[in-house]
């Protein structure tokens, strides 16, 4: 029964991970036409406003789903269904109050938060924060009940609406400002893009409300069953909710703060102390943050989805006092995440240039972007596992531990970055950002592992967790590199194709397919992936039966 429940949780995690990948792909696909409409200037105004919006959203509502799912899952595990419902109501009230306050801050305080050219863009983001507060509570409600389907669909709908409205509104508003100067047109285009973000959240909210209404109507009798006989007051529950949300929020805030702090330190030292040209510094940082980091974040989103899915299960097991089940759930989630993160790291490192060209074909920055990505790729492993361990620590009531590990990593990486920027040659200074990113991710990983060993008694088999998948990934990487190189040679020297982008496209896509096939076969044949691991994934049960018939798996 326990194994079935664990597999069910990981299947739900797989659903959420697949949705996250779809959302990422949609996000990448609509960037090109949007940029073509609003231009680099419009992108700049949008980016300036979006950075502030992201920070405010992180502080106000972004952590609510994880916090709500943790609290509700603990109550549901011990039969306190009435208290679980009260937690949801308190989360809704929290989202409404904090979301409204944040919305008013963005609308009326825009002039204090961003330059005048981006004020109106930030104001458009205002209502979005308010809507997201309600949406966050609804997503947390379903995650607490072990269902990620509603959240997954809502995320896809949100991104689709965002893409469609962003492009449509940007085009319409720029047409409206056709007779005005270029700056005004860019501002209007950026505002249209911001409108798309809000529209996406609104569509997702409508969908989630429909799901909630349908669920509560169909399960009214089940929801009313309370075997505990305990009913806490709203004041106590609200206090508990805030105490849980705050560490979640602060951990995310530190991650955002790290990015902003590194950017500020890089510009201040390189431009003002080292005499680097301002345009060169801005360009180098942009290549790092908007290309290398964006690509490396794609596989990390899978771990983020898995962490959201495992929080309710770990919280429930811990609430029952079942430490063995708690440790098993953490270990299973870590293993599945590592099996995905390690080949992703190897693929990004080995095929950094063709992958970068596939997504960002600007030839003038391709070499630098690919080099940065290849070096940054290892962070995929550290961040992915750390995302799982963060969720595990928060699920067992050690809410402040991820905050401590992030704080320690932030202090160390900041000191190291400032020192390295004075040592590295000016033309290579951007590589310091990669170095401290790896250091930051590694520090969080190490400190979290120590905390889990101390508070949960978790003993890792690091050979099974890292070494075996890494050996399979090395062979996979060699195969992918060879296929990519061979196909490039055929297209260039035999078929004489002269379109660099299409040569790269037709070479790298088959290489990626071969990489996936080789890695999967190696995982199965070496026993690195067990039947339990495979059946915990969406569609894994059917695939396991096929492999058993082929005598590839016992």
C-alpha positions in Angstrom: 0.0 0.0 0.0 2.8 2.4 0.9 4.7 1.6 -2.3 1.5 2.2 -4.3 1.0 5.6 -2.7 4.6 6.6 -3.3 4.3 5.6 -7.0 1.1 7.5 -7.2 2.8 10.6 -5.8 5.6 10.3 -8.4 3.1 9.8 -11.2 1.5 13.0 -10.1 4.9 14.6 -10.0 5.5 13.4 -13.6 2.3 15.0 -14.7 3.3 18.3 -13.2 6.8 18.0 -14.6 5.4 17.3 -18.1 3.2 20.4 -17.8 6.2 22.5 -16.6 8.1 21.4 -19.7 5.2 22.3 -22.0 4.9 25.7 -20.3 8.6 26.3 -20.8 8.4 25.4 -24.5 5.4 27.6 -25.0 7.2 30.4 -23.3 10.2 30.0 -25.6 8.1 29.8 -28.7 6.2 33.0 -28.3 9.3 35.1 -27.3 10.5 35.4 -30.9 7.3 36.9 -32.4 6.7 39.1 -29.4 10.3 40.5 -29.6 9.7 41.1 -33.3 6.7 43.2 -32.4 7.9 45.2 -29.5 11.6 45.3 -30.3 14.5 45.4 -27.9 13.4 48.7 -26.4 10.0 47.3 -25.6 11.6 44.2 -24.2 13.7 46.4 -22.0 10.7 48.2 -20.5 8.8 44.9 -20.0 11.9 43.3 -18.4 12.4 46.2 -16.0 8.7 46.0 -14.9 8.6 42.2 -14.8 11.6 42.0 -12.5 9.8 44.1 -9.9 6.6 42.2 -10.4 8.4 38.9 -9.9 9.9 40.1 -6.6 6.5 41.4 -5.3 4.8 38.2 -6.4 7.4 36.1 -4.7 7.0 38.0 -1.4 3.2 38.1 -1.6 1.8 34.9 -3.1 4.2 32.6 -4.9 4.9 30.3 -2.0 1.2 29.9 -1.0 0.6 26.6 -3.0 3.4 24.8 -1.3 2.6 26.1 2.1 -1.1 25.3 1.8 -0.5 21.8 0.4 1.9 21.1 3.4 -0.5 22.3 6.1 -3.7 20.7 4.6 -1.9 17.4 3.9 -0.9 17.2 7.5 -4.4 17.7 8.7 -5.9 15.3 6.2 -3.5 12.6 7.2 -4.8 12.6 10.8 -8.5 13.0 9.8 -8.8 16.7 10.6 -10.9 17.5 7.5 -12.6 20.5 9.0 -9.3 22.0 10.0 -8.0 21.3 6.5 -10.9 23.3 5.1 -10.3 26.1 7.5 -6.6 26.2 6.4 -7.8 26.7 2.8 -10.2 29.5 3.8 -7.4 31.2 5.7 -5.1 30.9 2.7 -7.8 32.5 0.5 -8.1 35.4 3.0 -4.3 35.7 3.1 -4.1 35.7 -0.7 -6.9 38.3 -1.0 -5.4 40.7 1.6 -1.8 40.4 0.7 -2.6 40.2 -3.0 -4.7 43.4 -2.8 -1.9 45.2 -0.9 0.7 44.2 -3.4 -1.5 45.1 -6.3 -2.1 48.6 -4.8 1.7 49.0 -4.3 2.4 48.2 -7.9 -0.3 50.5 -9.2 0.2 53.5 -7.1 3.9 53.0 -6.3 5.1 52.3 -9.8 6.9 55.6 -10.0 9.0 54.7 -6.9 9.9 51.2 -8.1 10.9 51.6 -11.8 12.1 54.4 -14.1 9.4 56.6 -15.6 9.5 54.9 -18.9 8.4 51.6 -17.4 5.8 53.0 -14.9 2.7 52.2 -16.9 3.9 48.7 -17.7 4.3 48.0 -14.0 0.8 49.3 -13.3 -0.6 46.8 -15.8 0.9 44.0 -13.7 -0.9 45.3 -10.6 -4.2 43.3 -10.9 -2.2 40.2 -11.8 -0.7 39.9 -8.3 -4.2 40.1 -6.7 -5.6 37.4 -9.0 -2.6 35.2 -8.4 -3.1 35.2 -4.6 -6.5 33.5 -5.1 -5.1 31.2 -7.8 -2.3 30.1 -5.5 -4.6 29.0 -2.7 -6.7 26.9 -5.2 -3.6 25.2 -6.6 -2.4 24.4 -3.1 -5.9 22.9 -2.2 -5.7 20.3 -5.0 -2.0 19.5 -4.4 -2.9 18.8 -0.8 -5.4 16.2 -2.0 -2.7 14.5 -4.1 -4.0 15.7 -7.5 -1.6 17.6 -9.8 -3.8 17.4 -12.9 -5.8 20.6 -12.1 -2.6 22.6 -11.4 -0.9 21.2 -14.5 -3.8 22.0 -16.9 -4.2 25.5 -15.3 -0.5 26.2 -15.9 -0.7 25.2 -19.6 -3.9 27.3 -20.0 -2.2 30.2 -18.3 0.8 30.1 -20.6 -1.3 29.7 -23.7 -3.5 32.6 -22.8 -0.4 34.6 -21.9 1.2 33.9 -25.3 -1.9 34.7 -27.3 -2.9 37.8 -25.5 0.7 39.1 -25.2 1.2 39.0 -28.9 -2.2 40.2 -29.8 -2.4 43.0 -27.2 1.2 44.1 -28.0 0.4 44.3 -31.7 -2.9 46.1 -31.1 -1.5 48.7 -28.7 1.4 49.4 -30.9 -1.0 50.0 -33.8 -2.9 52.3 -31.6 0.3 54.3 -31.0 1.4 54.2 -34.6 1.4 58.0 -34.9 3.6 58.5 -31.8 7.4 58.3 -31.3 9.2 55.0 -31.1 9.6 55.1 -27.3 5.8 55.5 -26.8 5.2 52.7 -29.2 7.6 50.5 -27.3 6.0 51.3 -24.0 2.5 50.4 -25.4 3.9 47.2 -26.8 5.4 46.3 -23.4 2.1 47.1 -21.7 0.3 44.8 -24.0 2.8 42.0 -23.1 2.1 42.7 -19.4 -1.6 42.4 -20.1 -1.0 38.9 -21.5 0.5 37.9 -18.1 -2.6 39.0 -16.3 -4.9 37.4 -18.8 -3.1 34.1 -18.4 -3.6 34.2 -14.6 -7.3 35.1 -15.0 -7.9 32.2 -17.3 -6.1 29.8 -14.9 -8.1 31.2 -12.0 -11.5 30.7 -13.8 -10.5 27.1 -14.6 -9.3 26.3 -11.0 -12.5 27.8 -9.5 -14.5 25.6 -11.9 -12.5 22.5 -10.7 -12.9 23.5 -7.0 -16.7 24.0 -7.4 -17.1 20.7 -9.1 -14.9 18.8 -6.6 -16.6 20.2 -3.5 -20.0 19.5 -4.9 -19.2 15.9 -5.8 -17.3 15.2 -2.6 -19.4 17.1 -0.1 -20.0 14.0 2.1 -16.3 13.1 2.1 -15.2 16.6 3.0 -17.7 16.7 5.9 -16.3 13.4 7.4 -14.0 14.3 10.3 -12.6 11.5 12.5 -10.5 13.6 14.8 -13.2 15.6 16.7 -10.8 18.5 16.8 -11.6 22.0 15.5 -9.0 24.8 15.8 -10.0 28.5 15.8 -9.5 30.6 12.7 -7.0 32.8 14.6 -4.8 29.9 15.4 -5.0 28.5 11.9 -4.2 31.9 10.3 -1.2 32.3 12.6 0.0 28.8 11.7 -0.6 29.5 8.0 1.5 32.7 8.1 4.3 31.0 10.0 4.5 28.3 7.3 4.2 30.7 4.3 6.9 33.1 5.5 9.9 30.7 5.3 8.7 29.4 1.9 8.5 33.0 0.8 11.9 34.1 2.2 13.7 31.1 0.6 12.4 32.1 -2.8 13.1 35.8 -2.1 16.8 35.0 -1.4 17.1 33.2 -4.7 15.7 36.2 -6.5 17.9 38.5 -4.4 20.9 36.5 -5.4 20.3 37.2 -9.1 19.7 40.9 -8.5 22.7 41.2 -6.2 25.0 39.4 -8.6 23.9 41.7 -11.4 24.5 44.8 -9.3 27.9 43.7 -8.1 28.9 42.8 -11.6 28.0 46.1 -13.1 29.4 48.2 -10.2 32.8 46.5 -10.2 33.3 46.0 -13.9 32.0 49.4 -15.1 33.0 51.7 -12.2 36.1 49.9 -10.8 37.6 48.0 -13.7 36.6 50.4 -16.5 34.7 48.0 -18.6 32.5 49.5 -21.3 28.9 49.8 -20.1 27.5 48.4 -23.3 29.9 45.5 -23.2 29.1 44.7 -19.6 25.4 44.9 -20.3 25.7 42.6 -23.3 27.8 40.1 -21.5 25.5 39.9 -18.6 22.5 39.7 -20.9 24.0 36.7 -22.7 24.6 35.0 -19.4 21.2 35.7 -17.8 18.9 35.6 -20.9 20.5 32.7 -22.7 22.7 30.4 -20.7 20.6 30.6 -17.5 17.3 30.4 -19.4 18.3 27.2 -21.1 19.8 25.6 -17.9 16.5 26.4 -16.0 14.5 24.2 -18.4 15.4 20.8 -16.8 15.4 22.4 -13.3 11.7 23.1 -13.8 11.1 19.3 -13.7 12.6 19.2 -10.2 10.4 22.1 -9.1 7.3 20.2 -10.3 8.4 17.1 -8.4 9.0 19.1 -5.2 5.5 20.5 -5.4 4.1 17.0 -5.8 6.0 15.4 -2.9 5.3 18.0 -0.2 1.8 16.7 0.7 2.9 13.0 0.8 6.0 13.7 3.0 4.1 16.1 5.2 1.4 13.4 5.7 3.8 10.6 6.5 5.7 12.8 8.9 2.5 13.9 10.6 1.7 10.2 11.3 5.1 9.8 12.8 6.2 7.3 10.1 9.9 8.3 9.7 10.8 5.3 7.6 8.1 6.2 5.0 9.2 9.8 5.1 12.8 8.8 4.4 11.7 6.5 1.6 9.6 9.2 -0.1 12.5 11.6 0.0 14.9 9.0 -1.3 12.5 8.0 -4.2 11.9 11.6 -5.3 15.6 12.3 -5.2 16.5 9.3 -7.2 13.9 10.0 -9.9 15.1 13.6 -10.1 18.7 12.6 -10.3 18.0 10.1 -13.1 16.6 13.1 -15.1 18.9 15.9 -14.0 22.2 14.1 -14.6 21.6 13.3 -18.3 20.3 16.8 -18.8 23.5 18.2 -17.4 25.6 16.0 -19.7 23.5 16.9 -22.7 23.8 20.6 -22.1 27.5 20.3 -21.5 28.3 18.2 -24.6 25.8 19.8 -27.0 26.0 23.3 -25.6 26.7 25.0 -28.9 24.0 23.3 -31.0 21.4 23.6 -28.3 22.1 27.3 -27.8 22.0 27.8 -31.6 18.7 26.0 -31.7 17.1 28.4 -29.2 19.1 31.6 -29.8 20.5 31.6 -33.3 22.3 35.0 -33.1 25.7 34.0 -34.4 27.6 37.0 -32.9 27.0 35.8 -29.3 26.7 32.0 -30.0 30.3 31.2 -28.9 30.1 33.0 -25.5 26.6 31.8 -24.8 27.5 28.1 -25.5 30.7 28.3 -23.4 28.7 29.8 -20.5 26.0 27.1 -20.8 28.5 24.2 -20.9 30.1 25.4 -17.7 26.8 26.2 -16.0 25.2 22.8 -16.9 26.4 21.1 -13.6 24.1 23.5 -11.7 21.2 21.5 -13.1 22.1 18.6 -10.9 22.7 20.6 -7.7 19.7 22.8 -8.1 17.4 19.9 -8.9 18.4 17.8 -5.9 18.4 20.9 -3.7 14.8 21.7 -4.8 13.8 18.2 -3.6 15.7 18.6 -0.3 14.2 22.0 0.3 10.7 20.6 -0.1 11.6 17.7 2.2 13.0 19.9 5.0 9.9 22.2 4.8 7.6 19.1 4.8 9.1 17.8 8.1 8.6 21.1 9.9 12.2 22.4 9.5 10.9 25.4 7.7 13.9 27.7 8.4 16.6 25.2 7.2 16.3 26.0 3.5 16.5 29.7 4.4 19.6 29.0 6.4 21.3 27.1 3.6 20.3 29.7 1.0 21.6 32.5 3.4 25.0 30.7 3.9 25.4 30.2 0.2 24.4 33.8 -0.6 27.0 35.2 1.8 29.8 33.0 0.5 29.1 33.4 -3.2 28.8 37.2 -2.8 32.3 37.5 -1.2 33.8 35.1 -3.8 32.2 37.0 -6.7 33.5 40.4 -5.5 37.0 39.0 -5.2 37.0 37.2 -8.6 35.8 40.2 -10.5 39.0 42.0 -9.4 41.2 39.0 -10.5 39.7 37.8 -13.8 40.7 39.7 -17.0 38.0 42.2 -18.0 37.1 40.3 -21.2 36.5 37.1 -19.3 34.8 38.6 -16.2 31.4 37.1 -17.2 32.7 33.7 -16.4 32.9 34.7 -12.7 29.0 34.6 -12.7 29.1 31.0 -13.8 31.6 30.1 -11.1 29.6 31.6 -8.3 26.4 30.1 -9.7 27.9 26.7 -9.4 29.3 27.5 -6.0 25.9 28.7 -4.8 24.1 25.6 -6.0 26.7 23.3 -4.6 26.6 25.0 -1.2 22.8 24.7 -0.9 23.1 21.1 -1.9 25.7 20.2 0.7 24.1 22.1 3.6 20.7 20.7 2.8 22.2 17.1 2.8 23.7 17.8 6.2 20.4 19.0 7.5 18.5 16.0 6.2 21.0 13.7 7.8 20.7 15.5 11.1 16.9 16.0 11.3 15.6 13.0 9.3 18.4 10.5 9.7 18.6 10.1 5.9 21.6 8.0 4.8 22.3 8.4 1.1 23.8 5.8 -1.3 25.6 8.4 -3.4 27.0 5.7 -5.8 23.5 4.7 -6.7 22.2 8.3 -6.7 25.0 9.9 -8.7 27.8 7.7 -10.0 25.8 5.0 -11.8 23.5 7.5 -13.7 26.6 9.6 -14.4 28.4 6.7 -16.1 25.4 6.0 -18.2 25.2 9.7 -19.0 28.8 9.8 -20.1 28.2 7.1 -22.7 25.0 8.9 -23.7 26.9 12.1 -24.2 29.6 10.5 -26.3 26.9 9.0 -28.6 25.0 12.3 -28.9 28.2 14.1 -29.7 29.2 11.6 -32.4 25.8 11.6 -34.0 25.6 15.4 -34.1 29.1 15.6 -35.6 28.4 13.0 -38.2 25.2 14.5 -39.3 26.7 18.0 -39.5 29.5 16.6 -41.7 26.9 14.9 -44.0 24.7 18.0 -44.4 27.7 20.3 -44.9 30.1 18.3 -47.1 27.9 15.7 -48.8 24.5 17.4 -49.2 26.1 20.9 -49.3 23.5 22.6 -47.2 24.4 26.2 -46.7 21.8 27.3 -44.1 23.6 27.1 -40.8 20.5 27.1 -38.6 18.8 24.2 -40.5 22.1 22.2 -40.6 22.2 22.5 -36.8 18.5 21.7 -36.4 18.6 18.5 -38.5 21.8 17.4 -36.7 21.0 18.1 -33.1 17.4 16.8 -33.0 18.4 13.2 -34.1 21.3 13.5 -31.7 19.0 14.3 -28.8 16.7 11.4 -29.8 19.7 9.0 -29.9 20.9 10.3 -26.5 17.5 9.6 -24.9 17.4 6.1 -26.3 21.0 5.2 -25.4 20.6 6.6 -21.8 17.3 4.7 -21.2 18.7 1.4 -22.6 21.8 1.8 -20.4 19.7 2.6 -17.3 17.7 -0.6 -17.8 20.5 -2.9 -18.9 22.8 -1.9 -16.0 20.0 -2.0 -13.4 20.4 1.6 -12.6 16.7 2.2 -13.1 14.7 -0.4 -11.2 11.2 -1.6 -11.9 10.0 0.5 -8.9 11.6 3.6 -10.4 10.1 3.0 -13.8 6.6 2.3 -12.6 6.5 5.5 -10.6 6.6 7.5 -13.8 3.6 8.3 -16.0 3.2 5.3 -18.4 5.9 3.4 -16.6 3.7 0.4 -15.7 3.0 -0.4 -19.4 6.6 0.1 -20.4 7.8 -2.1 -17.5 5.5 -4.9 -18.8 7.0 -4.6 -22.3 10.6 -4.7 -20.9 9.7 -7.8 -18.8 8.5 -9.6 -21.9 11.8 -8.7 -23.7 13.6 -10.0 -20.6 15.3 -6.6 -20.1 13.8 -6.2 -16.7 12.8 -8.6 -13.9 
